[in-house]
């Protein structure tokens, strides 16, 4: 079972540890999403349109993986160009996303400032 913090762009496995975050006292109507995963996280190839960046889906999660360079930033847009989310200062080779069914474009900035765009189809 995972919790998706839509504000911070974090997906956390609740079976490994509790999710802890700092915040001011306020009401959150749609900040969090619980994602249940009944399958093991075997990763299978899904959609990619870049040689340096791979996209995998498993158990309702989408993984963006850069094999050679670190991912510094991502920006997710839906097929109509509407902003979905962004994340900065990632500095990892793998980013985990929770996306509903649809077509998305993920803009990446790698650690060499090389911009990439990946088309993602979530079934």
LINVENCOR-V440043 format. One record per run of one state. SS is the DSSP state (h for helix, s for strand, l for the rest). FROM is the first residue (numbers start at 0). TO is the last residue. If there is no record, write none. Layout:
# LINVENCOR-V440043
ss = {SS & SS}
from = {FROM & FROM}
to = {TO & TO}
This chain:
# LINVENCOR-V440043
ss = {l & s & l & s & l & s & l & s & l & s & l & s & l & s & l & s & l & s & l & s & l & s & l & s & l}
from = {0 & 1 & 5 & 9 & 13 & 31 & 35 & 43 & 45 & 52 & 58 & 60 & 66 & 70 & 78 & 82 & 87 & 91 & 92 & 93 & 97 & 101 & 110 & 114 & 122}
to = {0 & 4 & 8 & 12 & 30 & 34 & 42 & 44 & 51 & 57 & 59 & 65 & 69 & 77 & 81 & 86 & 90 & 91 & 92 & 96 & 100 & 109 & 113 & 121 & 122}
